Amino acid sequence: MLLIIPLILLLVLKLANVWIFATMSWWWIIGLAVFAFLWFEIFERILGLDKRRDNAHFEKMKQERIKRTFNKKN
């Protein structure tokens, strides 16, 4: 997400011809988009960040389910 927000911001500023961004090369935006794509599709999988996020989500759901189950019985 930290890559997508600056990418969108740069794109909007470039298209709106704001200040210094009006003369900025399109290659900066394209380069950032390619880097974001590579990060989310390749590097995140290689580093295992996508699995950690999924595991943390499922662990949280499991803990909430356990809490609800034990609270109902008491």
C-alpha positions as CSV (number, residue, x, y, z in Angstrom):
1,M,0.0,0.0,0.0
2,L,2.9,2.3,0.6
3,L,3.8,2.0,-3.0
4,I,0.4,2.4,-4.4
5,I,-0.4,5.8,-2.7
6,P,2.6,7.6,-4.0
7,L,2.0,6.1,-7.5
8,I,-1.5,7.4,-7.6
9,L,-0.5,10.8,-6.2
10,L,2.3,11.2,-8.8
11,L,-0.1,10.2,-11.6
12,V,-2.8,12.7,-10.4
13,L,-0.2,15.5,-10.1
14,K,1.3,14.7,-13.5
15,L,-2.1,14.7,-15.2
16,A,-3.2,17.9,-13.4
17,N,0.0,19.7,-14.5
18,V,0.9,20.7,-11.0
19,W,4.1,22.7,-10.4
20,I,7.2,20.6,-11.0
21,F,5.3,17.4,-11.7
22,A,4.1,18.8,-15.0
23,T,7.6,18.6,-16.4
24,M,8.5,15.3,-14.7
25,S,9.1,12.4,-17.0
26,W,6.5,9.6,-17.4
27,W,9.3,7.1,-16.8
28,W,9.2,7.9,-13.0
29,I,5.6,6.9,-12.9
30,I,6.1,3.9,-15.1
31,G,9.1,2.8,-13.1
32,L,7.3,3.1,-9.8
33,A,4.3,1.1,-11.2
34,V,6.7,-1.6,-12.4
35,F,8.4,-1.7,-9.1
36,A,5.1,-2.0,-7.3
37,F,4.0,-4.8,-9.6
38,L,7.3,-6.7,-9.0
39,W,7.0,-6.2,-5.3
40,F,3.5,-7.5,-4.9
41,E,3.8,-10.3,-7.4
42,I,7.3,-11.6,-6.9
43,F,9.3,-10.2,-3.9
44,E,6.4,-10.5,-1.4
45,R,6.0,-14.1,-2.2
46,I,9.7,-14.8,-2.1
47,L,10.0,-13.2,1.3
48,G,6.9,-15.0,2.6
49,L,5.1,-11.8,3.5
50,D,1.9,-12.9,1.9
51,K,1.7,-16.1,4.0
52,R,2.5,-14.3,7.2
53,R,-0.3,-11.9,6.7
54,D,-2.7,-14.7,5.9
55,N,-1.6,-16.7,8.9
56,A,-2.0,-13.7,11.2
57,H,-5.5,-13.1,9.9
58,F,-6.5,-16.8,10.5
59,E,-4.9,-16.9,13.9
60,K,-6.9,-13.8,14.9
61,M,-10.1,-15.4,13.7
62,K,-9.3,-18.6,15.6
63,Q,-8.7,-16.6,18.8
64,E,-11.9,-14.7,18.5
65,R,-13.8,-18.0,17.9
66,I,-12.3,-19.6,20.9
67,K,-13.1,-16.5,23.0
68,R,-16.8,-16.6,21.8
69,T,-17.1,-20.3,22.5
70,F,-15.8,-20.1,26.0
71,N,-17.7,-17.0,26.9
72,K,-21.0,-18.6,25.9
73,K,-20.5,-21.6,28.1
74,N,-19.8,-19.6,31.3
